[in-house]
């Protein structure tokens, strides 16, 4: 059973599910998923599940340090109200990542690791898009993980962990797909994180992440350099780089509402 917000996501995504299954993804690093394959054109034109509700103010989001300690403190305190706040902001990222994975021909029975899973919004979107394999969640917020595990049918298991520390608790070649949605602005060591993804994903596996477009484009903390190094070595191939798109368009803080993300997807050799 999904919680109230999850049912809203489920109803919306079921309308998209059949068209999504028919997508053909051109294996090209420049490819983007266009309005022709999305019945709503893009999610920025679609109604939020909580349309008409007043957006919730969370000023701490803009002041928390962008590191593991800041994330742990913020999300432990915010966990109980997190889903409601994100839904009030018209948060499209989980659904968009699910769409991109389908467009990249991910197997619906794939075993998935959800890094920075929080309260489980990405897993809800994946389930709604038709992914039925086991999902493992990893997050630094114990309070968020507790809420995620209360949502029946999402995760096989969850693990408390810091994404900067190489994910030693995850076994080698364990997953077909890795996702990380709305998380990378808190990561400081991209070499460690991307190296761990390469280690824990199977050959031919997919890695799909979101990152703030301004941070990706400026190579903040070496995020793009770390990814490009793996591309040049033949470790993985970038098969999707999305254009900047809305992140939290209805956030009442204008600075937060203006932020955009890119979605990036790689396929391991």
Secondary structure, DSSP 8 states (H G I E B T S, - for coil): ---HHHHHHHHHHHHHHHHHHT------TT----GGG-TTSSGGGS--TTTTS-----THHHHS-SSHHHHHHHHHHHHHHHHHHHHHTT--HHHHHHHHHHHTT--TT--EEEET-TTSHHHHHHHHTT--S-EEEEES-HHHHHHHHHSTTS-SEEEE--GGGTTTTS-TT-EEEEEE-S-GGG-S-HHHHHHHHHHHEEEEEEEEEEEEHHHHHTTGGGHHHHHHHHHHTTSEEEEEE---EESSTT-SSHHHHT-EEEEEEEEE-
